[in-house]
């Protein structure tokens, strides 16, 4: 699964880790996050994220 990076603050969503503090289980693909999910660092919406180049 690909990692995604926030264009505003640089936070990287890693699907292998999920976001347990937000109730997102490890193994949750970025595409499967709710549309209402926001960056846990800066609050940016999902559309501010892009695929991270390895």
N, CA, C and O atoms as a Maestro MAE file, in Angstrom:
{
 s_m_m2io_version
 :::
 2.0.0
}

f_m_ct {
 s_m_title
 :::
 protein
 m_atom[216] {
  # First column is atom index #
  i_m_mmod_type
  r_m_x_coord
  r_m_y_coord
  r_m_z_coord
  i_m_residue_number
  s_m_chain_name
  s_m_pdb_residue_name
  s_m_pdb_atom_name
  i_m_atomic_number
  :::
  1 25 0.837 -1.189 0.000 1 A "UNK " " N  " 7
  2 3 0.000 0.000 0.000 1 A "UNK " " CA " 6
  3 2 0.877 1.246 0.000 1 A "UNK " " C  " 6
  4 15 1.913 1.308 0.662 1 A "UNK " " O  " 8
  5 25 0.432 2.218 -0.753 2 A "UNK " " N  " 7
  6 3 1.188 3.467 -0.885 2 A "UNK " " CA " 6
  7 2 0.979 4.377 0.313 2 A "UNK " " C  " 6
  8 15 -0.086 4.390 0.931 2 A "UNK " " O  " 8
  9 25 2.011 5.129 0.622 3 A "UNK " " N  " 7
  10 3 1.933 6.171 1.645 3 A "UNK " " CA " 6
  11 2 1.480 7.459 0.966 3 A "UNK " " C  " 6
  12 15 1.711 7.664 -0.226 3 A "UNK " " O  " 8
  13 25 0.836 8.317 1.741 4 A "UNK " " N  " 7
  14 3 0.363 9.607 1.239 4 A "UNK " " CA " 6
  15 2 0.897 10.714 2.124 4 A "UNK " " C  " 6
  16 15 0.989 10.558 3.342 4 A "UNK " " O  " 8
  17 25 1.252 11.845 1.501 5 A "UNK " " N  " 7
  18 3 1.834 12.964 2.235 5 A "UNK " " CA " 6
  19 2 0.926 14.190 2.132 5 A "UNK " " C  " 6
  20 15 0.367 14.484 1.076 5 A "UNK " " O  " 8
  21 25 0.797 14.892 3.252 6 A "UNK " " N  " 7
  22 3 0.003 16.120 3.302 6 A "UNK " " CA " 6
  23 2 0.809 17.256 2.671 6 A "UNK " " C  " 6
  24 15 1.956 17.501 3.045 6 A "UNK " " O  " 8
  25 25 0.191 17.945 1.711 7 A "UNK " " N  " 7
  26 3 0.863 19.042 1.023 7 A "UNK " " CA " 6
  27 2 1.059 20.256 1.926 7 A "UNK " " C  " 6
  28 15 1.924 21.091 1.659 7 A "UNK " " O  " 8
  29 25 0.272 20.361 2.982 8 A "UNK " " N  " 7
  30 3 0.353 21.545 3.839 8 A "UNK " " CA " 6
  31 2 1.409 21.425 4.934 8 A "UNK " " C  " 6
  32 15 2.118 22.390 5.217 8 A "UNK " " O  " 8
  33 25 1.519 20.238 5.557 9 A "UNK " " N  " 7
  34 3 2.441 20.128 6.688 9 A "UNK " " CA " 6
  35 2 3.488 19.033 6.553 9 A "UNK " " C  " 6
  36 15 4.431 18.984 7.343 9 A "UNK " " O  " 8
  37 25 3.340 18.149 5.562 10 A "UNK " " N  " 7
  38 3 4.327 17.098 5.358 10 A "UNK " " CA " 6
  39 2 4.061 15.811 6.119 10 A "UNK " " C  " 6
  40 15 4.860 14.878 6.050 10 A "UNK " " O  " 8
  41 25 2.930 15.744 6.858 11 A "UNK " " N  " 7
  42 3 2.579 14.509 7.565 11 A "UNK " " CA " 6
  43 2 2.425 13.383 6.556 11 A "UNK " " C  " 6
  44 15 1.859 13.582 5.481 11 A "UNK " " O  " 8
  45 25 2.929 12.199 6.899 12 A "UNK " " N  " 7
  46 3 2.823 11.043 6.010 12 A "UNK " " CA " 6
  47 2 1.864 10.032 6.624 12 A "UNK " " C  " 6
  48 15 2.071 9.563 7.743 12 A "UNK " " O  " 8
  49 25 0.800 9.699 5.869 13 A "UNK " " N  " 7
  50 3 -0.100 8.632 6.285 13 A "UNK " " CA " 6
  51 2 0.464 7.328 5.778 13 A "UNK " " C  " 6
  52 15 0.626 7.134 4.573 13 A "UNK " " O  " 8
  53 25 0.766 6.423 6.714 14 A "UNK " " N  " 7
  54 3 1.297 5.103 6.383 14 A "UNK " " CA " 6
  55 2 0.213 4.076 6.678 14 A "UNK " " C  " 6
  56 15 -0.118 3.849 7.842 14 A "UNK " " O  " 8
  57 25 -0.349 3.449 5.640 15 A "UNK " " N  " 7
  58 3 -1.437 2.500 5.859 15 A "UNK " " CA " 6
  59 2 -1.036 1.311 6.729 15 A "UNK " " C  " 6
  60 15 -1.890 0.717 7.388 15 A "UNK " " O  " 8
  61 25 0.235 0.958 6.741 16 A "UNK " " N  " 7
  62 3 0.681 -0.150 7.584 16 A "UNK " " CA " 6
  63 2 0.511 0.178 9.065 16 A "UNK " " C  " 6
  64 15 0.310 -0.716 9.888 16 A "UNK " " O  " 8
  65 25 0.593 1.469 9.399 17 A "UNK " " N  " 7
  66 3 0.455 1.905 10.794 17 A "UNK " " CA " 6
  67 2 -0.957 2.359 11.120 17 A "UNK " " C  " 6
  68 15 -1.383 2.290 12.273 17 A "UNK " " O  " 8
  69 25 -1.686 2.821 10.112 18 A "UNK " " N  " 7
  70 3 -3.009 3.387 10.359 18 A "UNK " " CA " 6
  71 2 -2.884 4.676 11.160 18 A "UNK " " C  " 6
  72 15 -1.845 5.335 11.130 18 A "UNK " " O  " 8
  73 25 -3.923 5.025 11.862 19 A "UNK " " N  " 7
  74 3 -3.924 6.200 12.736 19 A "UNK " " CA " 6
  75 2 -4.767 5.836 13.959 19 A "UNK " " C  " 6
  76 15 -5.903 6.288 14.102 19 A "UNK " " O  " 8
  77 25 -4.184 5.002 14.850 20 A "UNK " " N  " 7
  78 3 -4.939 4.473 15.987 20 A "UNK " " CA " 6
  79 2 -5.592 5.539 16.863 20 A "UNK " " C  " 6
  80 15 -6.671 5.306 17.408 20 A "UNK " " O  " 8
  81 25 -4.966 6.692 17.008 21 A "UNK " " N  " 7
  82 3 -5.553 7.755 17.830 21 A "UNK " " CA " 6
  83 2 -6.857 8.277 17.240 21 A "UNK " " C  " 6
  84 15 -7.688 8.837 17.956 21 A "UNK " " O  " 8
  85 25 -7.039 8.089 15.917 22 A "UNK " " N  " 7
  86 3 -8.262 8.525 15.237 22 A "UNK " " CA " 6
  87 2 -9.193 7.349 14.943 22 A "UNK " " C  " 6
  88 15 -10.194 7.502 14.243 22 A "UNK " " O  " 8
  89 25 -8.858 6.173 15.481 23 A "UNK " " N  " 7
  90 3 -9.694 4.997 15.257 23 A "UNK " " CA " 6
  91 2 -9.489 4.336 13.910 23 A "UNK " " C  " 6
  92 15 -10.328 3.547 13.476 23 A "UNK " " O  " 8
  93 25 -8.383 4.645 13.235 24 A "UNK " " N  " 7
  94 3 -8.073 4.042 11.935 24 A "UNK " " CA " 6
  95 2 -7.106 2.882 12.169 24 A "UNK " " C  " 6
  96 15 -5.966 3.083 12.588 24 A "UNK " " O  " 8
  97 25 -7.574 1.675 11.895 25 A "UNK " " N  " 7
  98 3 -6.794 0.471 12.169 25 A "UNK " " CA " 6
  99 2 -5.614 0.330 11.210 25 A "UNK " " C  " 6
  100 15 -5.691 0.765 10.061 25 A "UNK " " O  " 8
  101 25 -4.517 -0.281 11.683 26 A "UNK " " N  " 7
  102 3 -3.412 -0.601 10.776 26 A "UNK " " CA " 6
  103 2 -3.924 -1.443 9.607 26 A "UNK " " C  " 6
  104 15 -4.790 -2.302 9.780 26 A "UNK " " O  " 8
  105 25 -3.387 -1.191 8.435 27 A "UNK " " N  " 7
  106 3 -3.807 -1.910 7.236 27 A "UNK " " CA " 6
  107 2 -4.908 -1.199 6.459 27 A "UNK " " C  " 6
  108 15 -5.366 -1.707 5.436 27 A "UNK " " O  " 8
  109 25 -5.340 -0.026 6.931 28 A "UNK " " N  " 7
  110 3 -6.390 0.728 6.244 28 A "UNK " " CA " 6
  111 2 -5.779 1.558 5.117 28 A "UNK " " C  " 6
  112 15 -4.975 2.458 5.361 28 A "UNK " " O  " 8
  113 25 -6.168 1.248 3.894 29 A "UNK " " N  " 7
  114 3 -5.668 1.995 2.738 29 A "UNK " " CA " 6
  115 2 -6.172 3.431 2.791 29 A "UNK " " C  " 6
  116 15 -7.248 3.703 3.325 29 A "UNK " " O  " 8
  117 25 -5.390 4.340 2.237 30 A "UNK " " N  " 7
  118 3 -5.780 5.751 2.214 30 A "UNK " " CA " 6
  119 2 -7.147 5.928 1.549 30 A "UNK " " C  " 6
  120 15 -7.972 6.718 2.007 30 A "UNK " " O  " 8
  121 25 -7.371 5.190 0.474 31 A "UNK " " N  " 7
  122 3 -8.628 5.283 -0.263 31 A "UNK " " CA " 6
  123 2 -9.825 4.870 0.593 31 A "UNK " " C  " 6
  124 15 -10.952 5.289 0.331 31 A "UNK " " O  " 8
  125 25 -9.579 4.051 1.613 32 A "UNK " " N  " 7
  126 3 -10.652 3.557 2.477 32 A "UNK " " CA " 6
  127 2 -10.912 4.445 3.684 32 A "UNK " " C  " 6
  128 15 -11.831 4.181 4.460 32 A "UNK " " O  " 8
  129 25 -10.112 5.495 3.851 33 A "UNK " " N  " 7
  130 3 -10.371 6.430 4.947 33 A "UNK " " CA " 6
  131 2 -11.677 7.165 4.667 33 A "UNK " " C  " 6
  132 15 -11.995 7.432 3.508 33 A "UNK " " O  " 8
  133 25 -12.442 7.500 5.714 34 A "UNK " " N  " 7
  134 3 -13.681 8.252 5.484 34 A "UNK " " CA " 6
  135 2 -13.386 9.591 4.811 34 A "UNK " " C  " 6
  136 15 -12.319 10.169 5.017 34 A "UNK " " O  " 8
  137 25 -14.316 10.076 4.019 35 A "UNK " " N  " 7
  138 3 -14.138 11.367 3.345 35 A "UNK " " CA " 6
  139 2 -13.989 12.503 4.344 35 A "UNK " " C  " 6
  140 15 -13.445 13.556 4.013 35 A "UNK " " O  " 8
  141 25 -14.465 12.299 5.549 36 A "UNK " " N  " 7
  142 3 -14.396 13.332 6.584 36 A "UNK " " CA " 6
  143 2 -13.070 13.305 7.350 36 A "UNK " " C  " 6
  144 15 -12.822 14.166 8.194 36 A "UNK " " O  " 8
  145 25 -12.214 12.308 7.054 37 A "UNK " " N  " 7
  146 3 -10.923 12.201 7.748 37 A "UNK " " CA " 6
  147 2 -10.067 13.414 7.405 37 A "UNK " " C  " 6
  148 15 -10.063 13.882 6.267 37 A "UNK " " O  " 8
  149 25 -9.349 13.914 8.393 38 A "UNK " " N  " 7
  150 3 -8.448 15.045 8.175 38 A "UNK " " CA " 6
  151 2 -7.075 14.727 8.724 38 A "UNK " " C  " 6
  152 15 -6.918 13.829 9.552 38 A "UNK " " O  " 8
  153 25 -6.093 15.459 8.264 39 A "UNK " " N  " 7
  154 3 -4.719 15.307 8.724 39 A "UNK " " CA " 6
  155 2 -4.685 15.489 10.246 39 A "UNK " " C  " 6
  156 15 -5.201 16.483 10.758 39 A "UNK " " O  " 8
  157 25 -4.087 14.548 10.966 40 A "UNK " " N  " 7
  158 3 -4.047 14.668 12.420 40 A "UNK " " CA " 6
  159 2 -3.110 15.767 12.919 40 A "UNK " " C  " 6
  160 15 -3.150 16.120 14.097 40 A "UNK " " O  " 8
  161 25 -2.280 16.302 12.050 41 A "UNK " " N  " 7
  162 3 -1.339 17.348 12.447 41 A "UNK " " CA " 6
  163 2 -1.913 18.741 12.186 41 A "UNK " " C  " 6
  164 15 -1.925 19.596 13.072 41 A "UNK " " O  " 8
  165 25 -2.396 18.960 10.941 42 A "UNK " " N  " 7
  166 3 -2.821 20.319 10.590 42 A "UNK " " CA " 6
  167 2 -4.303 20.449 10.248 42 A "UNK " " C  " 6
  168 15 -4.801 21.561 10.072 42 A "UNK " " O  " 8
  169 25 -5.012 19.323 10.153 43 A "UNK " " N  " 7
  170 3 -6.441 19.377 9.879 43 A "UNK " " CA " 6
  171 2 -6.807 19.476 8.410 43 A "UNK " " C  " 6
  172 15 -7.972 19.704 8.084 43 A "UNK " " O  " 8
  173 25 -5.838 19.311 7.512 44 A "UNK " " N  " 7
  174 3 -6.115 19.380 6.072 44 A "UNK " " CA " 6
  175 2 -7.020 18.223 5.651 44 A "UNK " " C  " 6
  176 15 -6.979 17.144 6.243 44 A "UNK " " O  " 8
  177 25 -7.830 18.456 4.632 45 A "UNK " " N  " 7
  178 3 -8.720 17.415 4.136 45 A "UNK " " CA " 6
  179 2 -7.945 16.411 3.281 45 A "UNK " " C  " 6
  180 15 -6.797 16.645 2.904 45 A "UNK " " O  " 8
  181 25 -8.606 15.284 2.985 46 A "UNK " " N  " 7
  182 3 -7.961 14.224 2.202 46 A "UNK " " CA " 6
  183 2 -7.474 14.712 0.843 46 A "UNK " " C  " 6
  184 15 -6.479 14.205 0.325 46 A "UNK " " O  " 8
  185 25 -8.166 15.696 0.257 47 A "UNK " " N  " 7
  186 3 -7.766 16.143 -1.082 47 A "UNK " " CA " 6
  187 2 -6.472 16.949 -1.081 47 A "UNK " " C  " 6
  188 15 -5.966 17.305 -2.145 47 A "UNK " " O  " 8
  189 25 -5.935 17.238 0.096 48 A "UNK " " N  " 7
  190 3 -4.637 17.914 0.205 48 A "UNK " " CA " 6
  191 2 -3.475 16.916 0.240 48 A "UNK " " C  " 6
  192 15 -2.315 17.317 0.337 48 A "UNK " " O  " 8
  193 25 -3.783 15.623 0.162 49 A "UNK " " N  " 7
  194 3 -2.765 14.576 0.201 49 A "UNK " " CA " 6
  195 2 -2.452 14.079 -1.187 49 A "UNK " " C  " 6
  196 15 -3.312 14.088 -2.068 49 A "UNK " " O  " 8
  197 25 -1.220 13.643 -1.385 50 A "UNK " " N  " 7
  198 3 -0.826 13.021 -2.648 50 A "UNK " " CA " 6
  199 2 0.047 11.820 -2.354 50 A "UNK " " C  " 6
  200 15 0.637 11.707 -1.280 50 A "UNK " " O  " 8
  201 25 0.121 10.916 -3.334 51 A "UNK " " N  " 7
  202 3 0.956 9.724 -3.170 51 A "UNK " " CA " 6
  203 2 2.389 10.141 -2.933 51 A "UNK " " C  " 6
  204 15 2.913 11.051 -3.576 51 A "UNK " " O  " 8
  205 25 3.008 9.448 -1.990 52 A "UNK " " N  " 7
  206 3 4.406 9.741 -1.653 52 A "UNK " " CA " 6
  207 2 5.315 8.899 -2.524 52 A "UNK " " C  " 6
  208 15 5.132 7.687 -2.633 52 A "UNK " " O  " 8
  209 25 6.290 9.534 -3.141 53 A "UNK " " N  " 7
  210 3 7.308 8.791 -3.874 53 A "UNK " " CA " 6
  211 2 8.236 8.136 -2.868 53 A "UNK " " C  " 6
  212 15 8.607 8.734 -1.858 53 A "UNK " " O  " 8
  213 25 8.603 6.903 -3.163 54 A "UNK " " N  " 7
  214 3 9.482 6.184 -2.220 54 A "UNK " " CA " 6
  215 2 10.773 6.836 -2.194 54 A "UNK " " C  " 6
  216 15 11.669 6.402 -1.470 54 A "UNK " " O  " 8
  :::
 }
 m_bond[215] {
  # First column is bond index #
  i_m_from
  i_m_to
  i_m_order
  :::
  1 1 2 1
  2 2 3 1
  3 3 4 2
  4 3 5 1
  5 5 6 1
  6 6 7 1
  7 7 8 2
  8 7 9 1
  9 9 10 1
  10 10 11 1
  11 11 12 2
  12 11 13 1
  13 13 14 1
  14 14 15 1
  15 15 16 2
  16 15 17 1
  17 17 18 1
  18 18 19 1
  19 19 20 2
  20 19 21 1
  21 21 22 1
  22 22 23 1
  23 23 24 2
  24 23 25 1
  25 25 26 1
  26 26 27 1
  27 27 28 2
  28 27 29 1
  29 29 30 1
  30 30 31 1
  31 31 32 2
  32 31 33 1
  33 33 34 1
  34 34 35 1
  35 35 36 2
  36 35 37 1
  37 37 38 1
  38 38 39 1
  39 39 40 2
  40 39 41 1
  41 41 42 1
  42 42 43 1
  43 43 44 2
  44 43 45 1
  45 45 46 1
  46 46 47 1
  47 47 48 2
  48 47 49 1
  49 49 50 1
  50 50 51 1
  51 51 52 2
  52 51 53 1
  53 53 54 1
  54 54 55 1
  55 55 56 2
  56 55 57 1
  57 57 58 1
  58 58 59 1
  59 59 60 2
  60 59 61 1
  61 61 62 1
  62 62 63 1
  63 63 64 2
  64 63 65 1
  65 65 66 1
  66 66 67 1
  67 67 68 2
  68 67 69 1
  69 69 70 1
  70 70 71 1
  71 71 72 2
  72 71 73 1
  73 73 74 1
  74 74 75 1
  75 75 76 2
  76 75 77 1
  77 77 78 1
  78 78 79 1
  79 79 80 2
  80 79 81 1
  81 81 82 1
  82 82 83 1
  83 83 84 2
  84 83 85 1
  85 85 86 1
  86 86 87 1
  87 87 88 2
  88 87 89 1
  89 89 90 1
  90 90 91 1
  91 91 92 2
  92 91 93 1
  93 93 94 1
  94 94 95 1
  95 95 96 2
  96 95 97 1
  97 97 98 1
  98 98 99 1
  99 99 100 2
  100 99 101 1
  101 101 102 1
  102 102 103 1
  103 103 104 2
  104 103 105 1
  105 105 106 1
  106 106 107 1
  107 107 108 2
  108 107 109 1
  109 109 110 1
  110 110 111 1
  111 111 112 2
  112 111 113 1
  113 113 114 1
  114 114 115 1
  115 115 116 2
  116 115 117 1
  117 117 118 1
  118 118 119 1
  119 119 120 2
  120 119 121 1
  121 121 122 1
  122 122 123 1
  123 123 124 2
  124 123 125 1
  125 125 126 1
  126 126 127 1
  127 127 128 2
  128 127 129 1
  129 129 130 1
  130 130 131 1
  131 131 132 2
  132 131 133 1
  133 133 134 1
  134 134 135 1
  135 135 136 2
  136 135 137 1
  137 137 138 1
  138 138 139 1
  139 139 140 2
  140 139 141 1
  141 141 142 1
  142 142 143 1
  143 143 144 2
  144 143 145 1
  145 145 146 1
  146 146 147 1
  147 147 148 2
  148 147 149 1
  149 149 150 1
  150 150 151 1
  151 151 152 2
  152 151 153 1
  153 153 154 1
  154 154 155 1
  155 155 156 2
  156 155 157 1
  157 157 158 1
  158 158 159 1
  159 159 160 2
  160 159 161 1
  161 161 162 1
  162 162 163 1
  163 163 164 2
  164 163 165 1
  165 165 166 1
  166 166 167 1
  167 167 168 2
  168 167 169 1
  169 169 170 1
  170 170 171 1
  171 171 172 2
  172 171 173 1
  173 173 174 1
  174 174 175 1
  175 175 176 2
  176 175 177 1
  177 177 178 1
  178 178 179 1
  179 179 180 2
  180 179 181 1
  181 181 182 1
  182 182 183 1
  183 183 184 2
  184 183 185 1
  185 185 186 1
  186 186 187 1
  187 187 188 2
  188 187 189 1
  189 189 190 1
  190 190 191 1
  191 191 192 2
  192 191 193 1
  193 193 194 1
  194 194 195 1
  195 195 196 2
  196 195 197 1
  197 197 198 1
  198 198 199 1
  199 199 200 2
  200 199 201 1
  201 201 202 1
  202 202 203 1
  203 203 204 2
  204 203 205 1
  205 205 206 1
  206 206 207 1
  207 207 208 2
  208 207 209 1
  209 209 210 1
  210 210 211 1
  211 211 212 2
  212 211 213 1
  213 213 214 1
  214 214 215 1
  215 215 216 2
  :::
 }
}
